[in-house]
Amino acid sequence: MTDTRTFPPGFIWGAATSAYQIEGSPLADGAGPSNWHRFSHQSGKIQNGDHGDLACDHYRRYAEDVELMRQLDLQAYRFSIAWSRIFPEGRGKPNPKGLDFYRRLLEKLNEAGIQPFVTLHHWDLPLALDDLGGWANRDCAAWFGDYAHYVFLALGEQAHHWMTLNEPWVIVHEGYVEGNHPPGLRSLPLARLAAHNLLRGHAMAVQAFRADGEGQIGLVVNLEPKYAASEHPDDLAAMARMHAWMNRQFLDPVFFGRYPLELNEIYGPELQPFPADDYRLIQEPFDFLGINYYSRGVVRHSPNHPSFHAERVRQNDAQHTAMDWEILPKGLKSCLLWVKRRYGEIPLFITENGAAFDDPEPMYGRIVDTNRITYLHDHILAAREAIAEDANLKGYFVWSLMDNFEWAFGYSKRFGLVHVEHTQQKRRLKESANFYKRLARNNGAIMHPQPQDVHSSISNK
């Protein structure tokens, strides 16, 4: 079972989190509320009535968590900044205590030899801006650019890898179409404006980075290869629409300066055109692309969804995670190679990949999460196969470092390498953490897990 092949020299092994999912203390030290803070406190929005007030208490326990990363031999850590900690109103006067938290975190990471990869916006918009229309307000792009510029000036000496947005498709689809995330709307016209302004905001942040930042900056998108449920022309057309909606909507504009024509079928044929200058702005060159991959989508034509005329089809004969996402490692390879073919040689990072499972109860102090180990093993092999076919892949970040607040699912879904008991905030390394440590230590050369290399550890502080 031992595999001695390695990834390319310099390949980066990391883990990822996001601010609202792990930090807790969302209003501490002068921070302003975010749209997720309000949304999660509204009745019926989050499973079990959960919210992010405590989360993983990372705001107070960040030093312990960096020590866990060091134990795991992580080379990099991807995290996000809560915009409303830096600017409580989203703009105007900054909050120095909020900035100090991220400065302390960066210092700990750099002392531990762990490269910070910093995401500027991972869904949690300052509530004051949400009340002004959020991303559907054209001014939000400039507000984001101003926030980014301030952060680059304040923290740029401590971090050299930056990401503007995380999964803008989710912000649009779940927030403005399905209503499952804030702002909780169902409006395709507002969704179109939000999508466009997210891309404008991304470009303005890149411009700010070019003016005063050092290092590299990129964009993170979630990709999902689409398959037709049959060869019927209606199903093939549904597949093409959903491929354009999810995979091309946020990539074609930044690389080609245009939106997929299939979006006209979704948003409607009578669309007010955006200014030509917007498209020139959106094509602002950036340094790398982050890809978040979890599953594929099998779709068929359906009259039940009048805007999309498509619906997902569950593959009952396949294995699924606790999120009911089909497990398909070859889909990751497919995504990486599709990006290379369509968009060229831009460097790629897998910025999220992982799985939620119902973890077993500890046995002799160990959480033996075999399903997660198998999932990571198979997807990392798929990534290496993509590299063998010339995918320009530079690193891999597992989602997630620790069990956290999983948005609308609350604390019911566990993605972490580290088990977190959220009441007492106990941390315990799962056996998947042991496996991933071996990968990081050996650059992917030893794929077979050896649990004795890292003993399950608990933090009770």
C-alpha positions in Angstrom: 0.0 0.0 0.0 3.0 2.3 0.3 3.3 4.7 -2.7 6.8 6.3 -3.1 5.9 8.8 -5.9 6.0 12.4 -4.8 4.4 15.6 -5.9 6.6 18.3 -7.6 9.2 20.0 -5.5 7.8 23.0 -3.6 4.3 21.6 -3.6 2.4 23.1 -0.7 0.3 21.1 1.8 -2.1 23.1 3.9 -5.5 23.3 5.6 -8.3 25.8 5.4 -10.9 27.5 7.5 -13.0 30.7 7.4 -13.6 33.5 9.9 -17.2 33.1 10.8 -17.0 29.3 10.9 -14.3 29.1 13.6 -13.5 32.4 15.3 -16.5 33.0 17.6 -16.7 36.3 19.5 -18.1 38.0 16.5 -18.7 41.3 18.3 -15.6 41.4 20.5 -13.2 44.3 20.7 -15.3 46.7 18.7 -16.2 44.5 15.8 -19.4 45.2 13.9 -22.0 42.5 13.1 -21.9 40.7 9.8 -24.8 39.6 7.7 -24.2 36.0 8.9 -24.4 37.1 12.5 -27.9 38.5 11.9 -29.0 35.6 9.6 -27.9 32.9 12.0 -29.8 34.4 14.9 -33.1 34.5 12.9 -35.5 31.7 13.8 -35.5 28.7 11.4 -32.5 29.7 9.3 -29.8 27.4 10.8 -30.2 23.8 11.8 -30.8 23.3 15.5 -30.8 27.0 16.0 -27.0 27.1 15.9 -25.0 30.3 15.3 -21.3 31.4 15.3 -21.2 33.2 18.6 -18.7 30.6 20.0 -17.9 28.4 17.0 -14.4 27.0 17.7 -13.4 30.0 19.9 -10.5 30.5 17.6 -10.5 34.2 18.4 -9.2 33.4 21.9 -7.5 30.0 21.2 -5.7 30.9 18.0 -2.3 30.2 19.6 -3.4 26.6 20.5 -4.7 26.1 17.0 -1.4 27.2 15.4 0.3 24.7 17.7 -2.0 22.0 16.3 -1.0 23.1 12.8 2.6 22.8 13.7 2.1 19.3 15.1 0.5 18.4 11.8 3.6 19.7 9.8 1.3 22.0 7.8 3.3 24.2 5.4 0.4 26.6 4.9 -2.8 27.8 6.5 -5.7 29.3 4.5 -8.0 31.5 6.6 -10.2 34.5 6.1 -10.5 37.9 7.6 -13.8 39.1 9.0 -14.4 42.4 7.1 -16.5 43.7 10.0 -13.7 43.2 12.5 -11.6 45.7 10.5 -14.4 48.1 9.5 -17.3 47.7 11.9 -19.5 49.7 9.5 -17.9 48.1 6.4 -16.2 51.4 5.5 -15.1 54.6 7.2 -13.1 54.4 10.5 -11.1 51.2 11.0 -11.0 49.2 14.2 -7.4 48.7 15.4 -8.3 46.0 17.9 -9.8 43.9 15.1 -6.7 44.3 13.0 -4.5 43.4 16.0 -6.1 39.9 16.2 -5.0 39.1 12.6 -1.6 40.6 13.2 -1.1 38.3 16.3 -2.3 35.3 14.3 0.1 36.1 11.4 2.9 36.4 13.9 2.2 33.0 15.3 2.0 31.4 11.9 5.2 32.9 10.7 7.0 31.9 13.9 5.8 28.4 13.3 7.1 28.4 9.7 3.5 28.1 8.3 2.8 30.2 5.3 -0.4 32.3 5.6 -2.8 32.3 2.7 -5.3 35.0 3.5 -8.9 35.3 2.0 -10.3 38.8 2.2 -14.0 37.8 1.9 -15.4 34.4 2.8 -19.2 35.3 2.7 -19.5 37.4 5.9 -20.4 40.9 4.7 -20.6 43.7 7.2 -24.2 44.1 8.2 -24.2 47.9 7.6 -23.3 47.2 3.9 -25.8 44.4 3.6 -28.5 46.9 4.7 -27.4 49.2 1.9 -28.1 46.5 -0.7 -24.9 44.3 -0.2 -23.3 43.0 -3.4 -26.4 44.1 -5.4 -25.3 47.7 -4.7 -22.8 48.8 -7.3 -20.8 50.7 -4.7 -20.1 47.5 -2.8 -17.2 46.8 -5.2 -15.5 50.0 -4.3 -16.1 49.5 -0.6 -14.4 46.1 -0.9 -11.5 47.6 -2.8 -11.0 50.2 -0.1 -11.1 47.5 2.6 -8.6 45.4 0.7 -6.2 48.3 0.3 -6.2 49.0 4.0 -5.5 45.4 4.9 -2.7 45.1 2.4 -1.0 48.2 3.8 -1.5 47.0 7.4 -0.7 43.3 7.1 1.2 43.0 3.8 4.6 42.5 5.4 3.3 39.4 7.3 1.4 37.6 4.4 2.4 37.2 0.8 -0.4 35.0 -0.6 -3.9 36.6 -0.8 -7.3 35.7 -2.2 -10.0 38.2 -2.9 -13.2 36.2 -2.8 -14.2 32.7 -1.8 -16.8 31.0 -3.9 -18.7 34.0 -5.3 -21.1 31.6 -6.9 -22.3 30.5 -3.5 -22.9 34.1 -2.4 -25.0 34.6 -5.4 -26.8 31.3 -5.7 -27.5 30.6 -2.0 -28.0 34.3 -1.0 -29.9 35.8 -4.0 -31.5 32.8 -5.7 -32.3 30.1 -3.2 -32.4 32.3 -0.1 -30.6 29.8 2.1 -27.8 32.2 3.0 -27.9 36.0 3.7 -29.3 38.2 2.4 -32.0 35.4 2.1 -33.4 36.7 -1.2 -34.9 35.0 -4.3 -34.4 37.5 -7.1 -32.6 36.7 -10.3 -32.2 40.4 -11.3 -30.5 41.1 -8.0 -28.4 37.9 -8.4 -27.1 39.2 -11.7 -26.1 42.5 -10.2 -24.5 40.8 -7.2 -22.5 38.4 -9.4 -21.2 41.3 -11.6 -20.3 43.5 -8.6 -18.5 40.6 -6.9 -16.2 40.4 -10.0 -15.8 44.2 -10.0 -14.8 44.1 -6.3 -12.4 41.3 -7.0 -10.7 43.3 -9.7 -10.5 46.5 -7.5 -8.9 44.5 -4.8 -6.3 43.1 -7.3 -5.6 46.7 -8.4 -5.1 47.8 -4.8 -2.7 44.8 -4.3 -0.7 45.8 -7.4 -0.4 49.3 -5.9 0.8 48.4 -2.4 0.9 44.7 -1.9 3.7 42.2 -2.1 3.5 38.6 -3.2 0.7 36.9 -5.1 -3.1 37.4 -5.2 -5.8 35.1 -6.6 -9.5 34.3 -6.8 -11.2 31.2 -5.4 -14.1 29.5 -7.1 -16.0 26.3 -6.5 -16.2 24.0 -9.5 -18.4 21.0 -10.1 -18.2 19.0 -13.4 -21.7 18.7 -14.9 -23.0 15.5 -16.4 -26.3 15.0 -18.3 -28.7 12.5 -16.9 -29.3 11.1 -20.4 -28.4 11.9 -24.0 -31.8 13.5 -24.6 -31.3 17.0 -26.1 -33.2 18.6 -23.3 -31.0 17.0 -20.7 -27.8 18.0 -22.6 -29.1 21.6 -22.8 -29.8 21.6 -19.1 -26.3 20.4 -18.4 -24.8 23.2 -20.6 -26.9 25.8 -18.7 -25.9 24.6 -15.3 -22.2 24.3 -16.4 -22.3 27.9 -17.5 -24.2 29.0 -14.3 -21.8 27.4 -11.8 -18.5 26.9 -13.5 -18.2 29.6 -16.2 -20.1 32.5 -14.8 -17.1 33.7 -12.6 -14.3 32.5 -14.9 -15.2 33.5 -18.4 -15.4 37.2 -17.5 -12.1 37.4 -15.8 -10.2 35.5 -18.5 -12.2 36.4 -21.7 -14.1 39.6 -20.7 -17.6 38.2 -21.4 -20.3 36.1 -19.7 -21.5 32.8 -21.1 -24.4 33.2 -23.5 -26.3 30.5 -21.7 -26.8 32.9 -18.8 -29.2 34.8 -21.0 -31.5 31.8 -20.8 -31.4 32.0 -17.0 -31.4 35.7 -16.3 -33.7 36.5 -19.2 -33.2 37.8 -22.7 -34.0 41.5 -22.0 -30.9 42.3 -20.0 -29.6 45.8 -19.4 -26.0 45.7 -20.6 -23.2 46.5 -18.2 -20.7 49.3 -19.1 -17.8 48.2 -21.4 -15.4 49.6 -18.8 -16.6 47.0 -16.4 -15.4 44.2 -18.5 -12.0 45.8 -19.0 -11.8 46.2 -15.2 -12.9 42.6 -14.5 -10.0 41.2 -16.7 -7.4 42.7 -14.3 -4.7 40.0 -14.3 -4.2 38.0 -11.2 -1.6 35.4 -10.1 -3.3 32.2 -9.3 -6.7 30.5 -9.2 -8.0 28.6 -6.2 -10.3 25.7 -6.9 -12.7 24.3 -4.3 -13.9 20.8 -5.3 -16.3 18.4 -3.5 -18.5 16.6 -6.0 -20.1 16.5 -9.4 -23.6 17.5 -10.6 -25.8 15.2 -12.7 -28.6 17.3 -14.1 -31.7 16.8 -16.2 -34.3 19.0 -17.8 -37.1 19.9 -15.4 -40.1 22.3 -15.7 -40.2 22.5 -11.9 -37.4 25.1 -12.0 -38.6 27.8 -14.4 -35.5 29.9 -14.4 -33.0 27.1 -14.9 -35.2 24.4 -16.4 -32.9 21.9 -14.7 -32.6 19.9 -11.6 -30.0 17.7 -9.9 -30.4 13.9 -10.1 -29.1 11.9 -7.1 -27.0 8.9 -8.0 -28.4 6.3 -5.7 -25.8 3.7 -6.7 -22.9 5.9 -5.6 -21.3 6.6 -2.3 -22.1 9.9 -0.6 -20.8 12.0 2.2 -22.8 13.2 5.2 -23.7 16.3 3.1 -25.3 13.8 0.6 -22.6 14.8 -2.0 -21.5 12.1 -4.4 -18.0 10.9 -3.9 -16.2 11.2 -7.3 -12.4 11.7 -7.1 -12.0 11.7 -10.9 -14.2 14.8 -10.9 -11.3 16.7 -9.3 -8.9 15.7 -12.0 -11.6 16.6 -14.6 -11.9 20.1 -13.1 -8.2 20.8 -13.0 -7.7 19.7 -16.6 -10.8 21.6 -17.8 -9.4 24.8 -16.3 -6.0 24.2 -18.0 -7.7 23.6 -21.4 -10.0 26.5 -21.2 -8.1 29.2 -19.4 -4.4 28.3 -19.9 -1.4 28.0 -17.7 -2.4 30.1 -14.7 -1.1 28.4 -11.5 -3.7 26.5 -9.6 -4.3 25.6 -5.9 -6.8 23.2 -4.6 -8.0 25.6 -1.9 -10.7 23.3 -0.5 -11.3 19.6 -0.7 -12.6 17.4 2.0 -15.6 15.5 3.4 -18.1 15.5 6.2 -18.8 12.1 7.7 -20.5 11.0 10.9 -17.3 10.3 12.8 -17.2 7.2 15.0 -17.0 7.4 18.8 -13.4 7.4 20.1 -11.9 4.0 20.7 -8.9 3.9 23.1 -8.6 7.7 22.7 -8.6 7.5 18.8 -11.2 8.7 16.3 -10.7 6.4 13.4 -12.3 8.3 10.6 -11.6 5.7 7.9 -14.1 7.2 5.4 -12.3 10.6 5.5 -8.9 9.0 5.1 -10.1 7.1 2.0 -11.7 10.2 0.6 -8.5 12.3 1.0 -6.4 9.4 -0.3 -8.4 9.0 -3.5 -8.8 12.7 -4.2 -5.1 13.5 -3.7 -4.2 10.6 -6.1 -6.6 12.2 -8.6 -4.8 15.5 -8.2 -1.4 13.8 -8.8 -2.9 12.3 -12.0 -3.9 15.7 -13.1 -0.3 17.0 -12.6 1.0 14.0 -14.6 -1.2 15.4 -17.4 0.3 18.8 -17.0 -2.2 20.6 -14.7 -0.3 23.5 -13.2 -1.1 22.6 -9.6 1.0 24.2 -6.9 -0.7 23.1 -3.6 -3.5 21.4 -1.8 -5.6 22.7 1.2 -7.8 20.2 3.0 -11.2 21.4 4.2 -11.2 21.7 7.1 -8.6 22.0 9.8 -11.2 21.5 12.4 -14.9 20.8 12.9 -16.7 24.1 12.6 -19.9 26.0 12.0 -21.1 24.6 8.7 -23.3 27.5 7.7 -27.0 26.5 7.4 -26.1 23.1 8.8 -24.8 24.5 12.1 -22.6 22.1 13.9 -24.3 19.0 12.6 -21.7 18.3 9.9 -18.1 17.6 10.6 -15.4 18.2 8.0 -12.4 18.5 10.3 -9.1 16.8 10.7 -9.4 17.9 14.3 -12.5 16.9 16.3 -13.9 19.8 18.3 -16.4 19.3 21.1 -18.0 22.6 20.9 -19.4 22.9 24.4 -16.1 22.4 26.2 -13.9 23.3 23.2 -11.8 20.2 23.4 -9.6 19.5 20.4 -8.6 16.0 19.4 -6.7 14.9 16.3 -8.5 12.4 14.2 -6.7 9.6 12.5 -7.2 11.6 9.2 -4.9 14.2 10.8 -2.3 11.5 11.3 -2.7 10.5 7.6 -2.5 14.1 6.4 0.6 14.7 8.5 2.4 11.9 6.7 1.4 13.5 3.3 2.7 16.9 4.3 5.9 15.4 5.8 6.7 13.3 2.7 5.2 15.5 -0.1 2.6 12.9 -0.9 5.1 10.0 -1.1 3.5 7.8 1.5 -0.2 7.4 1.0 -0.8 4.6 3.5 -1.8 5.9 6.9 0.4 5.2 9.8 -1.4 6.4 13.0 1.5 5.9 15.3 3.3 8.9 13.8 1.0 11.3 15.6 -0.8 10.5 18.8 -4.3 11.8 19.3 -4.0 14.9 21.4 -6.5 16.8 23.4 -6.6 20.5 24.4 -8.8 21.3 27.4 -7.7 24.8 27.9 
